Amino acid sequence: MSTDEARRAAGMGVRRQVLGDAHVDRAESAKTAFTEPFQDLITRYAWGEIWTREGLDRRTRSCMVLTALTAMGHWDELAMHVRAAVRNGLDRDEIAEVFLQAAIYCGVPAANKAFGIAQRVLEELGEQTGD
């Protein structure tokens, strides 16, 4: 097995564990000749090269991704990664702490938007978001 094939296989395994089979199956079935190179790139490098590294656990990686997506305003990706953070063991209080931290370093408007997206996703997942 070539290095690229091994990285792709490892990446697909982590991608499925973090994002869930349903999400990955939708992304894979939606691939076209135009988007296939990009899907291959993120599977091999984001998932197969970075998410498989031993230096950080998946909970920490999820916290970092939530912060980065908030900082950059990537709201569609944020919803997906809130789900992934729950799969990686973060609870609603920890996700809220990530966004409170992001409010200071990324800006209050960005954190406000992130809280709104996360609340919707957590409610969809059956997580309690209010008292």
A tleap script that builds the chain and sets N, CA, C and O, in Angstrom:
source leaprc.protein.ff14SB
mol = sequence {
  NMET SER THR ASP GLU ALA ARG ARG ALA ALA
  GLY MET GLY VAL ARG ARG GLN VAL LEU GLY
  ASP ALA HIE VAL ASP ARG ALA GLU SER ALA
  LYS THR ALA PHE THR GLU PRO PHE GLN ASP
  LEU ILE THR ARG TYR ALA TRP GLY GLU ILE
  TRP THR ARG GLU GLY LEU ASP ARG ARG THR
  ARG SER CYS MET VAL LEU THR ALA LEU THR
  ALA MET GLY HIE TRP ASP GLU LEU ALA MET
  HIE VAL ARG ALA ALA VAL ARG ASN GLY LEU
  ASP ARG ASP GLU ILE ALA GLU VAL PHE LEU
  GLN ALA ALA ILE TYR CYS GLY VAL PRO ALA
  ALA ASN LYS ALA PHE GLY ILE ALA GLN ARG
  VAL LEU GLU GLU LEU GLY GLU GLN THR GLY
  CASP
}
set mol.1.N position { 0.857 -1.187 0.000 }
set mol.1.CA position { 0.000 0.000 0.000 }
set mol.1.C position { 0.897 1.241 0.000 }
set mol.1.O position { 1.820 1.346 0.807 }
set mol.2.N position { 0.622 2.170 -0.901 }
set mol.2.CA position { 1.421 3.390 -0.971 }
set mol.2.C position { 1.133 4.280 0.239 }
set mol.2.O position { 0.145 4.090 0.949 }
set mol.3.N position { 2.011 5.245 0.454 }
set mol.3.CA position { 1.823 6.184 1.556 }
set mol.3.C position { 0.512 6.946 1.407 }
set mol.3.O position { -0.208 7.131 2.388 }
set mol.4.N position { 0.192 7.391 0.192 }
set mol.4.CA position { -1.068 8.099 -0.039 }
set mol.4.C position { -2.264 7.205 0.257 }
set mol.4.O position { -3.242 7.656 0.852 }
set mol.5.N position { -2.197 5.946 -0.152 }
set mol.5.CA position { -3.304 5.018 0.109 }
set mol.5.C position { -3.467 4.776 1.604 }
set mol.5.O position { -4.589 4.730 2.109 }
set mol.6.N position { -2.358 4.623 2.311 }
set mol.6.CA position { -2.411 4.411 3.766 }
set mol.6.C position { -2.968 5.649 4.464 }
set mol.6.O position { -3.793 5.540 5.371 }
set mol.7.N position { -2.515 6.813 4.039 }
set mol.7.CA position { -3.002 8.067 4.620 }
set mol.7.C position { -4.489 8.249 4.338 }
set mol.7.O position { -5.237 8.695 5.208 }
set mol.8.N position { -4.918 7.907 3.130 }
set mol.8.CA position { -6.332 8.008 2.759 }
set mol.8.C position { -7.165 7.058 3.619 }
set mol.8.O position { -8.221 7.449 4.117 }
set mol.9.N position { -6.714 5.828 3.800 }
set mol.9.CA position { -7.458 4.845 4.601 }
set mol.9.C position { -7.536 5.289 6.061 }
set mol.9.O position { -8.603 5.231 6.672 }
set mol.10.N position { -6.411 5.730 6.618 }
set mol.10.CA position { -6.410 6.210 8.002 }
set mol.10.C position { -7.298 7.430 8.134 }
set mol.10.O position { -8.061 7.546 9.093 }
set mol.11.N position { -7.203 8.340 7.177 }
set mol.11.CA position { -8.015 9.554 7.203 }
set mol.11.C position { -9.495 9.255 7.117 }
set mol.11.O position { -10.294 9.877 7.818 }
set mol.12.N position { -9.874 8.318 6.272 }
set mol.12.CA position { -11.289 7.975 6.148 }
set mol.12.C position { -11.795 7.369 7.448 }
set mol.12.O position { -12.931 7.625 7.848 }
set mol.13.N position { -10.972 6.575 8.108 }
set mol.13.CA position { -11.379 6.005 9.393 }
set mol.13.C position { -11.625 7.068 10.443 }
set mol.13.O position { -12.646 7.035 11.130 }
set mol.14.N position { -10.705 8.013 10.577 }
set mol.14.CA position { -10.863 9.091 11.556 }
set mol.14.C position { -12.024 9.997 11.162 }
set mol.14.O position { -12.821 10.404 12.007 }
set mol.15.N position { -12.110 10.302 9.901 }
set mol.15.CA position { -13.202 11.162 9.407 }
set mol.15.C position { -14.560 10.563 9.770 }
set mol.15.O position { -15.456 11.281 10.212 }
set mol.16.N position { -14.712 9.271 9.587 }
set mol.16.CA position { -15.968 8.602 9.929 }
set mol.16.C position { -16.210 8.604 11.437 }
set mol.16.O position { -17.342 8.795 11.880 }
set mol.17.N position { -15.164 8.395 12.222 }
set mol.17.CA position { -15.318 8.402 13.684 }
set mol.17.C position { -15.709 9.779 14.198 }
set mol.17.O position { -16.552 9.889 15.089 }
set mol.18.N position { -15.115 10.819 13.656 }
set mol.18.CA position { -15.340 12.177 14.146 }
set mol.18.C position { -16.631 12.786 13.589 }
set mol.18.O position { -17.401 13.390 14.335 }
set mol.19.N position { -16.867 12.631 12.298 }
set mol.19.CA position { -18.022 13.275 11.668 }
set mol.19.C position { -19.248 12.365 11.572 }
set mol.19.O position { -20.368 12.849 11.404 }
set mol.20.N position { -19.042 11.075 11.676 }
set mol.20.CA position { -20.136 10.118 11.573 }
set mol.20.C position { -20.298 9.598 10.159 }
set mol.20.O position { -20.017 10.296 9.185 }
set mol.21.N position { -20.756 8.364 10.068 }
set mol.21.CA position { -20.927 7.723 8.762 }
set mol.21.C position { -21.904 8.472 7.870 }
set mol.21.O position { -21.656 8.627 6.674 }
set mol.22.N position { -23.012 8.938 8.436 }
set mol.22.CA position { -24.037 9.607 7.617 }
set mol.22.C position { -23.450 10.827 6.902 }
set mol.22.O position { -23.677 11.021 5.708 }
set mol.23.N position { -22.694 11.647 7.640 }
set mol.23.CA position { -22.099 12.842 7.028 }
set mol.23.C position { -21.107 12.448 5.934 }
set mol.23.O position { -21.149 12.989 4.829 }
set mol.24.N position { -20.221 11.514 6.242 }
set mol.24.CA position { -19.196 11.117 5.272 }
set mol.24.C position { -19.842 10.457 4.055 }
set mol.24.O position { -19.425 10.703 2.923 }
set mol.25.N position { -20.853 9.623 4.281 }
set mol.25.CA position { -21.538 8.995 3.146 }
set mol.25.C position { -22.179 10.047 2.244 }
set mol.25.O position { -22.135 9.921 1.020 }
set mol.26.N position { -22.781 11.097 2.845 }
set mol.26.CA position { -23.368 12.180 2.031 }
set mol.26.C position { -22.283 12.889 1.225 }
set mol.26.O position { -22.452 13.148 0.033 }
set mol.27.N position { -21.177 13.196 1.879 }
set mol.27.CA position { -20.085 13.889 1.179 }
set mol.27.C position { -19.513 13.022 0.066 }
set mol.27.O position { -19.235 13.515 -1.027 }
set mol.28.N position { -19.339 11.752 0.335 }
set mol.28.CA position { -18.784 10.851 -0.672 }
set mol.28.C position { -19.739 10.674 -1.853 }
set mol.28.O position { -19.301 10.640 -3.003 }
set mol.29.N position { -21.037 10.562 -1.577 }
set mol.29.CA position { -21.991 10.361 -2.674 }
set mol.29.C position { -22.197 11.633 -3.491 }
set mol.29.O position { -22.646 11.576 -4.636 }
set mol.30.N position { -21.870 12.769 -2.906 }
set mol.30.CA position { -22.022 14.040 -3.619 }
set mol.30.C position { -20.778 14.402 -4.436 }
set mol.30.O position { -20.784 15.399 -5.157 }
set mol.31.N position { -19.721 13.605 -4.329 }
set mol.31.CA position { -18.496 13.890 -5.079 }
set mol.31.C position { -18.760 13.890 -6.577 }
set mol.31.O position { -19.534 13.088 -7.099 }
set mol.32.N position { -18.095 14.812 -7.242 }
set mol.32.CA position { -18.118 14.859 -8.701 }
set mol.32.C position { -16.673 14.823 -9.174 }
set mol.32.O position { -15.745 14.870 -8.366 }
set mol.33.N position { -16.490 14.743 -10.462 }
set mol.33.CA position { -15.128 14.793 -11.003 }
set mol.33.C position { -14.442 16.098 -10.601 }
set mol.33.O position { -13.226 16.139 -10.418 }
set mol.34.N position { -15.232 17.158 -10.467 }
set mol.34.CA position { -14.702 18.464 -10.087 }
set mol.34.C position { -14.289 18.503 -8.616 }
set mol.34.O position { -13.238 19.055 -8.291 }
set mol.35.N position { -15.100 17.925 -7.714 }
set mol.35.CA position { -14.838 18.027 -6.272 }
set mol.35.C position { -14.016 16.865 -5.711 }
set mol.35.O position { -13.529 16.949 -4.584 }
set mol.36.N position { -13.855 15.787 -6.476 }
set mol.36.CA position { -13.141 14.612 -5.975 }
set mol.36.C position { -11.714 14.925 -5.526 }
set mol.36.O position { -11.297 14.431 -4.479 }
set mol.37.N position { -10.949 15.724 -6.274 }
set mol.37.CA position { -9.585 16.015 -5.805 }
set mol.37.C position { -9.573 16.721 -4.441 }
set mol.37.O position { -8.688 16.468 -3.624 }
set mol.38.N position { -10.541 17.595 -4.195 }
set mol.38.CA position { -10.606 18.282 -2.910 }
set mol.38.C position { -10.979 17.307 -1.796 }
set mol.38.O position { -10.378 17.336 -0.723 }
set mol.39.N position { -11.961 16.450 -2.042 }
set mol.39.CA position { -12.350 15.457 -1.036 }
set mol.39.C position { -11.173 14.533 -0.708 }
set mol.39.O position { -10.960 14.176 0.451 }
set mol.40.N position { -10.423 14.154 -1.726 }
set mol.40.CA position { -9.235 13.329 -1.510 }
set mol.40.C position { -8.199 14.079 -0.677 }
set mol.40.O position { -7.598 13.508 0.233 }
set mol.41.N position { -7.992 15.344 -0.985 }
set mol.41.CA position { -7.035 16.168 -0.243 }
set mol.41.C position { -7.385 16.236 1.239 }
set mol.41.O position { -6.527 15.999 2.089 }
set mol.42.N position { -8.645 16.560 1.558 }
set mol.42.CA position { -8.987 16.695 2.972 }
set mol.42.C position { -8.971 15.345 3.683 }
set mol.42.O position { -8.649 15.277 4.869 }
set mol.43.N position { -9.313 14.280 2.979 }
set mol.43.CA position { -9.266 12.956 3.608 }
set mol.43.C position { -7.824 12.569 3.918 }
set mol.43.O position { -7.537 12.088 5.014 }
set mol.44.N position { -6.925 12.772 2.974 }
set mol.44.CA position { -5.524 12.387 3.187 }
set mol.44.C position { -4.804 13.301 4.161 }
set mol.44.O position { -4.063 12.824 5.021 }
set mol.45.N position { -5.011 14.615 4.042 }
set mol.45.CA position { -4.195 15.522 4.832 }
set mol.45.C position { -4.859 16.000 6.110 }
set mol.45.O position { -4.272 15.872 7.184 }
set mol.46.N position { -6.064 16.546 6.028 }
set mol.46.CA position { -6.707 17.015 7.270 }
set mol.46.C position { -6.953 15.834 8.196 }
set mol.46.O position { -6.605 15.879 9.376 }
set mol.47.N position { -7.551 14.780 7.660 }
set mol.47.CA position { -7.932 13.637 8.502 }
set mol.47.C position { -6.818 12.614 8.626 }
set mol.47.O position { -6.582 12.104 9.722 }
set mol.48.N position { -6.124 12.295 7.539 }
set mol.48.CA position { -5.112 11.243 7.563 }
set mol.48.C position { -3.745 11.676 8.039 }
set mol.48.O position { -2.957 10.842 8.485 }
set mol.49.N position { -3.446 12.956 7.955 }
set mol.49.CA position { -2.135 13.451 8.371 }
set mol.49.C position { -2.211 14.192 9.707 }
set mol.49.O position { -1.357 13.983 10.567 }
set mol.50.N position { -3.202 15.043 9.897 }
set mol.50.CA position { -3.272 15.888 11.098 }
set mol.50.C position { -4.082 15.236 12.213 }
set mol.50.O position { -3.580 15.088 13.327 }
set mol.51.N position { -5.324 14.844 11.938 }
set mol.51.CA position { -6.185 14.282 12.995 }
set mol.51.C position { -5.662 12.948 13.521 }
set mol.51.O position { -6.078 12.521 14.598 }
set mol.52.N position { -4.768 12.277 12.801 }
set mol.52.CA position { -4.221 11.003 13.268 }
set mol.52.C position { -2.956 11.174 14.114 }
set mol.52.O position { -2.458 10.198 14.676 }
set mol.53.N position { -2.440 12.379 14.210 }
set mol.53.CA position { -1.215 12.606 14.985 }
set mol.53.C position { -1.470 12.372 16.478 }
set mol.53.O position { -2.584 12.566 16.965 }
set mol.54.N position { -0.430 11.956 17.189 }
set mol.54.CA position { -0.544 11.658 18.606 }
set mol.54.C position { -0.394 12.877 19.508 }
set mol.54.O position { -0.706 12.782 20.695 }
set mol.55.N position { 0.060 13.998 19.009 }
set mol.55.CA position { 0.388 15.151 19.837 }
set mol.55.C position { -0.765 15.770 20.608 }
set mol.55.O position { -0.551 16.331 21.682 }
set mol.56.N position { -1.988 15.680 20.083 }
set mol.56.CA position { -3.175 16.222 20.750 }
set mol.56.C position { -4.286 15.187 20.677 }
set mol.56.O position { -4.398 14.451 19.696 }
set mol.57.N position { -5.104 15.135 21.717 }
set mol.57.CA position { -6.254 14.235 21.661 }
set mol.57.C position { -7.363 14.889 20.829 }
set mol.57.O position { -7.289 16.069 20.487 }
set mol.58.N position { -8.368 14.113 20.521 }
set mol.58.CA position { -9.444 14.612 19.654 }
set mol.58.C position { -10.276 15.699 20.328 }
set mol.58.O position { -10.770 16.600 19.649 }
set mol.59.N position { -10.441 15.633 21.639 }
set mol.59.CA position { -11.179 16.690 22.347 }
set mol.59.C position { -10.474 18.029 22.158 }
set mol.59.O position { -11.111 19.039 21.860 }
set mol.60.N position { -9.156 18.030 22.335 }
set mol.60.CA position { -8.382 19.256 22.178 }
set mol.60.C position { -8.448 19.744 20.733 }
set mol.60.O position { -8.623 20.937 20.485 }
set mol.61.N position { -8.309 18.835 19.797 }
set mol.61.CA position { -8.407 19.224 18.383 }
set mol.61.C position { -9.769 19.843 18.096 }
set mol.61.O position { -9.862 20.834 17.371 }
set mol.62.N position { -10.830 19.261 18.663 }
set mol.62.CA position { -12.166 19.831 18.451 }
set mol.62.C position { -12.257 21.241 19.015 }
set mol.62.O position { -12.822 22.125 18.370 }
set mol.63.N position { -11.713 21.467 20.202 }
set mol.63.CA position { -11.722 22.824 20.780 }
set mol.63.C position { -11.019 23.805 19.852 }
set mol.63.O position { -11.499 24.916 19.627 }
set mol.64.N position { -9.890 23.386 19.324 }
set mol.64.CA position { -9.128 24.258 18.430 }
set mol.64.C position { -9.885 24.534 17.136 }
set mol.64.O position { -9.884 25.660 16.640 }
set mol.65.N position { -10.522 23.519 16.599 }
set mol.65.CA position { -11.275 23.694 15.354 }
set mol.65.C position { -12.456 24.632 15.586 }
set mol.65.O position { -12.703 25.522 14.773 }
set mol.66.N position { -13.193 24.446 16.690 }
set mol.66.CA position { -14.314 25.341 16.986 }
set mol.66.C position { -13.843 26.786 17.074 }
set mol.66.O position { -14.501 27.686 16.552 }
set mol.67.N position { -12.717 27.011 17.726 }
set mol.67.CA position { -12.171 28.361 17.857 }
set mol.67.C position { -11.768 28.925 16.494 }
set mol.67.O position { -12.105 30.062 16.166 }
set mol.68.N position { -11.056 28.137 15.712 }
set mol.68.CA position { -10.593 28.610 14.406 }
set mol.68.C position { -11.776 28.920 13.482 }
set mol.68.O position { -11.769 29.931 12.780 }
set mol.69.N position { -12.775 28.062 13.484 }
set mol.69.CA position { -13.939 28.306 12.625 }
set mol.69.C position { -14.701 29.542 13.064 }
set mol.69.O position { -15.220 30.286 12.231 }
set mol.70.N position { -14.772 29.766 14.379 }
set mol.70.CA position { -15.401 30.982 14.899 }
set mol.70.C position { -14.611 32.208 14.460 }
set mol.70.O position { -15.185 33.191 13.991 }
set mol.71.N position { -13.307 32.144 14.614 }
set mol.71.CA position { -12.455 33.281 14.251 }
set mol.71.C position { -12.591 33.642 12.773 }
set mol.71.O position { -12.576 34.816 12.404 }
set mol.72.N position { -12.722 32.619 11.940 }
set mol.72.CA position { -12.763 32.855 10.501 }
set mol.72.C position { -14.182 33.029 9.963 }
set mol.72.O position { -14.365 33.352 8.790 }
set mol.73.N position { -15.198 32.814 10.826 }
set mol.73.CA position { -16.574 32.975 10.386 }
set mol.73.C position { -17.050 31.895 9.433 }
set mol.73.O position { -17.890 32.155 8.571 }
set mol.74.N position { -16.531 30.699 9.576 }
set mol.74.CA position { -16.940 29.573 8.732 }
set mol.74.C position { -18.118 28.855 9.377 }
set mol.74.O position { -17.962 27.791 9.977 }
set mol.75.N position { -19.299 29.453 9.246 }
set mol.75.CA position { -20.459 29.021 10.022 }
set mol.75.C position { -21.002 27.669 9.609 }
set mol.75.O position { -21.420 26.905 10.478 }
set mol.76.N position { -21.017 27.335 8.336 }
set mol.76.CA position { -21.501 26.015 7.917 }
set mol.76.C position { -20.599 24.916 8.474 }
set mol.76.O position { -21.084 23.886 8.942 }
set mol.77.N position { -19.318 25.134 8.423 }
set mol.77.CA position { -18.369 24.161 8.981 }
set mol.77.C position { -18.497 24.090 10.502 }
set mol.77.O position { -18.302 23.029 11.093 }
set mol.78.N position { -18.824 25.212 11.131 }
set mol.78.CA position { -18.943 25.230 12.597 }
set mol.78.C position { -20.036 24.274 13.057 }
set mol.78.O position { -19.829 23.511 14.001 }
set mol.79.N position { -21.182 24.302 12.414 }
set mol.79.CA position { -22.268 23.393 12.804 }
set mol.79.C position { -21.805 21.944 12.734 }
set mol.79.O position { -22.068 21.164 13.648 }
set mol.80.N position { -21.121 21.583 11.663 }
set mol.80.CA position { -20.617 20.223 11.503 }
set mol.80.C position { -19.650 19.872 12.626 }
set mol.80.O position { -19.681 18.759 13.153 }
set mol.81.N position { -18.789 20.825 12.995 }
set mol.81.CA position { -17.778 20.534 14.005 }
set mol.81.C position { -18.302 20.627 15.435 }
set mol.81.O position { -17.671 20.092 16.347 }
set mol.82.N position { -19.434 21.287 15.657 }
set mol.82.CA position { -20.091 21.180 16.970 }
set mol.82.C position { -20.549 19.731 17.150 }
set mol.82.O position { -20.368 19.144 18.217 }
set mol.83.N position { -21.142 19.162 16.100 }
set mol.83.CA position { -21.538 17.748 16.166 }
set mol.83.C position { -20.311 16.862 16.417 }
set mol.83.O position { -20.357 15.937 17.229 }
set mol.84.N position { -19.226 17.155 15.716 }
set mol.84.CA position { -18.004 16.374 15.885 }
set mol.84.C position { -17.460 16.512 17.309 }
set mol.84.O position { -16.982 15.537 17.888 }
set mol.85.N position { -17.532 17.712 17.867 }
set mol.85.CA position { -17.040 17.920 19.234 }
set mol.85.C position { -17.816 17.064 20.225 }
set mol.85.O position { -17.235 16.500 21.151 }
set mol.86.N position { -19.116 16.968 20.032 }
set mol.86.CA position { -19.931 16.096 20.898 }
set mol.86.C position { -19.490 14.646 20.716 }
set mol.86.O position { -19.355 13.911 21.695 }
set mol.87.N position { -19.268 14.233 19.475 }
set mol.87.CA position { -18.787 12.860 19.208 }
set mol.87.C position { -17.429 12.634 19.863 }
set mol.87.O position { -17.108 11.515 20.261 }
set mol.88.N position { -16.634 13.692 19.975 }
set mol.88.CA position { -15.307 13.595 20.580 }
set mol.88.C position { -15.333 13.769 22.099 }
set mol.88.O position { -14.281 13.823 22.735 }
set mol.89.N position { -16.529 13.858 22.681 }
set mol.89.CA position { -16.651 13.842 24.135 }
set mol.89.C position { -16.850 15.181 24.809 }
set mol.89.O position { -16.930 15.230 26.036 }
set mol.90.N position { -16.934 16.275 24.060 }
set mol.90.CA position { -17.194 17.565 24.697 }
set mol.90.C position { -18.673 17.663 25.041 }
set mol.90.O position { -19.528 17.224 24.272 }
set mol.91.N position { -18.971 18.241 26.199 }
set mol.91.CA position { -20.372 18.463 26.549 }
set mol.91.C position { -20.726 19.921 26.270 }
set mol.91.O position { -19.869 20.714 25.881 }
set mol.92.N position { -21.975 20.257 26.469 }
set mol.92.CA position { -22.450 21.603 26.135 }
set mol.92.C position { -21.721 22.671 26.933 }
set mol.92.O position { -21.444 23.748 26.405 }
set mol.93.N position { -21.404 22.396 28.197 }
set mol.93.CA position { -20.700 23.384 29.013 }
set mol.93.C position { -19.289 23.636 28.499 }
set mol.93.O position { -18.818 24.774 28.506 }
set mol.94.N position { -18.615 22.585 28.056 }
set mol.94.CA position { -17.267 22.752 27.504 }
set mol.94.C position { -17.311 23.506 26.176 }
set mol.94.O position { -16.449 24.341 25.901 }
set mol.95.N position { -18.310 23.209 25.361 }
set mol.95.CA position { -18.456 23.933 24.091 }
set mol.95.C position { -18.726 25.411 24.372 }
set mol.95.O position { -18.186 26.282 23.690 }
set mol.96.N position { -19.557 25.693 25.370 }
set mol.96.CA position { -19.811 27.084 25.747 }
set mol.96.C position { -18.525 27.765 26.199 }
set mol.96.O position { -18.291 28.925 25.859 }
set mol.97.N position { -17.690 27.062 26.957 }
set mol.97.CA position { -16.413 27.636 27.403 }
set mol.97.C position { -15.507 27.965 26.223 }
set mol.97.O position { -14.809 28.979 26.236 }
set mol.98.N position { -15.518 27.118 25.214 }
set mol.98.CA position { -14.732 27.401 24.005 }
set mol.98.C position { -15.189 28.711 23.390 }
set mol.98.O position { -14.364 29.539 23.003 }
set mol.99.N position { -16.509 28.906 23.296 }
set mol.99.CA position { -17.020 30.123 22.663 }
set mol.99.C position { -16.845 31.346 23.554 }
set mol.99.O position { -16.679 32.453 23.042 }
set mol.100.N position { -16.876 31.176 24.870 }
set mol.100.CA position { -16.566 32.307 25.764 }
set mol.100.C position { -15.115 32.735 25.580 }
set mol.100.O position { -14.815 33.927 25.510 }
set mol.101.N position { -14.228 31.767 25.503 }
set mol.101.CA position { -12.807 32.072 25.250 }
set mol.101.C position { -12.662 32.757 23.894 }
set mol.101.O position { -11.913 33.724 23.755 }
set mol.102.N position { -13.383 32.249 22.900 }
set mol.102.CA position { -13.318 32.834 21.560 }
set mol.102.C position { -13.841 34.266 21.546 }
set mol.102.O position { -13.375 35.087 20.756 }
set mol.103.N position { -14.803 34.572 22.414 }
set mol.103.CA position { -15.340 35.940 22.465 }
set mol.103.C position { -14.226 36.937 22.742 }
set mol.103.O position { -14.218 38.032 22.180 }
set mol.104.N position { -13.301 36.571 23.591 }
set mol.104.CA position { -12.204 37.474 23.957 }
set mol.104.C position { -11.192 37.600 22.817 }
set mol.104.O position { -10.743 38.704 22.508 }
set mol.105.N position { -10.835 36.490 22.199 }
set mol.105.CA position { -9.758 36.497 21.221 }
set mol.105.C position { -10.225 36.610 19.772 }
set mol.105.O position { -9.442 36.993 18.902 }
set mol.106.N position { -11.482 36.285 19.501 }
set mol.106.CA position { -12.001 36.324 18.128 }
set mol.106.C position { -13.054 37.407 17.931 }
set mol.106.O position { -13.357 37.783 16.799 }
set mol.107.N position { -13.611 37.907 19.027 }
set mol.107.CA position { -14.615 38.952 18.952 }
set mol.107.C position { -15.975 38.480 19.430 }
set mol.107.O position { -16.380 37.341 19.196 }
set mol.108.N position { -16.671 39.385 20.105 }
set mol.108.CA position { -17.994 39.088 20.650 }
set mol.108.C position { -19.007 38.765 19.543 }
set mol.108.O position { -19.766 37.808 19.698 }
set mol.109.N position { -19.054 39.514 18.439 }
set mol.109.CA position { -20.035 39.161 17.402 }
set mol.109.C position { -19.827 37.741 16.851 }
set mol.109.O position { -20.796 37.024 16.604 }
set mol.110.N position { -18.577 37.345 16.661 }
set mol.110.CA position { -18.305 35.993 16.164 }
set mol.110.C position { -18.745 34.952 17.183 }
set mol.110.O position { -19.356 33.949 16.813 }
set mol.111.N position { -18.444 35.172 18.457 }
set mol.111.CA position { -18.858 34.227 19.494 }
set mol.111.C position { -20.370 34.175 19.613 }
set mol.111.O position { -20.939 33.104 19.829 }
set mol.112.N position { -21.024 35.314 19.475 }
set mol.112.CA position { -22.484 35.352 19.523 }
set mol.112.C position { -23.072 34.469 18.422 }
set mol.112.O position { -23.995 33.694 18.673 }
set mol.113.N position { -22.552 34.583 17.234 }
set mol.113.CA position { -23.015 33.755 16.113 }
set mol.113.C position { -22.726 32.282 16.394 }
set mol.113.O position { -23.564 31.420 16.129 }
set mol.114.N position { -21.542 31.996 16.929 }
set mol.114.CA position { -21.168 30.613 17.238 }
set mol.114.C position { -22.094 30.010 18.285 }
set mol.114.O position { -22.512 28.860 18.152 }
set mol.115.N position { -22.419 30.777 19.330 }
set mol.115.CA position { -23.350 30.295 20.348 }
set mol.115.C position { -24.697 29.941 19.713 }
set mol.115.O position { -25.278 28.904 20.032 }
set mol.116.N position { -25.191 30.789 18.826 }
set mol.116.CA position { -26.477 30.537 18.182 }
set mol.116.C position { -26.465 29.257 17.356 }
set mol.116.O position { -27.403 28.463 17.416 }
set mol.117.N position { -25.407 29.062 16.591 }
set mol.117.CA position { -25.284 27.849 15.777 }
set mol.117.C position { -25.175 26.628 16.675 }
set mol.117.O position { -25.852 25.625 16.449 }
set mol.118.N position { -24.329 26.711 17.689 }
set mol.118.CA position { -24.142 25.576 18.593 }
set mol.118.C position { -25.432 25.233 19.324 }
set mol.118.O position { -25.752 24.057 19.493 }
set mol.119.N position { -26.170 26.234 19.754 }
set mol.119.CA position { -27.428 25.969 20.454 }
set mol.119.C position { -28.378 25.178 19.563 }
set mol.119.O position { -28.988 24.204 20.005 }
set mol.120.N position { -28.500 25.598 18.306 }
set mol.120.CA position { -29.373 24.886 17.360 }
set mol.120.C position { -28.916 23.440 17.180 }
set mol.120.O position { -29.733 22.520 17.213 }
set mol.121.N position { -27.616 23.239 16.990 }
set mol.121.CA position { -27.083 21.889 16.778 }
set mol.121.C position { -27.267 21.035 18.025 }
set mol.121.O position { -27.687 19.882 17.928 }
set mol.122.N position { -26.960 21.586 19.189 }
set mol.122.CA position { -27.092 20.817 20.424 }
set mol.122.C position { -28.548 20.441 20.691 }
set mol.122.O position { -28.824 19.346 21.181 }
set mol.123.N position { -29.465 21.328 20.378 }
set mol.123.CA position { -30.891 20.996 20.518 }
set mol.123.C position { -31.276 19.869 19.565 }
set mol.123.O position { -32.035 18.974 19.937 }
set mol.124.N position { -30.754 19.909 18.332 }
set mol.124.CA position { -31.007 18.828 17.373 }
set mol.124.C position { -30.485 17.497 17.904 }
set mol.124.O position { -31.092 16.447 17.688 }
set mol.125.N position { -29.346 17.556 18.605 }
set mol.125.CA position { -28.731 16.339 19.154 }
set mol.125.C position { -29.366 15.908 20.470 }
set mol.125.O position { -29.008 14.868 21.023 }
set mol.126.N position { -30.317 16.713 20.980 }
set mol.126.CA position { -30.980 16.367 22.231 }
set mol.126.C position { -30.227 16.795 23.468 }
set mol.126.O position { -30.545 16.357 24.573 }
set mol.127.N position { -29.216 17.660 23.293 }
set mol.127.CA position { -28.467 18.190 24.433 }
set mol.127.C position { -29.255 19.350 25.022 }
set mol.127.O position { -29.813 20.163 24.285 }
set mol.128.N position { -29.303 19.427 26.330 }
set mol.128.CA position { -29.964 20.544 26.992 }
set mol.128.C position { -29.098 21.790 26.873 }
set mol.128.O position { -27.902 21.742 27.158 }
set mol.129.N position { -29.696 22.913 26.452 }
set mol.129.CA position { -28.932 24.157 26.329 }
set mol.129.C position { -29.487 25.243 27.230 }
set mol.129.O position { -28.966 26.358 27.235 }
set mol.130.N position { -30.500 24.959 27.969 }
set mol.130.CA position { -31.069 25.972 28.882 }
set mol.130.C position { -31.538 25.307 30.144 }
set mol.130.O position { -31.680 24.086 30.201 }
set mol.131.N position { -31.780 26.109 31.156 }
set mol.131.CA position { -32.230 25.555 32.447 }
set mol.131.C position { -33.729 25.545 32.542 }
set mol.131.O position { -34.280 25.114 33.555 }
savepdb mol mol.pdb
quit
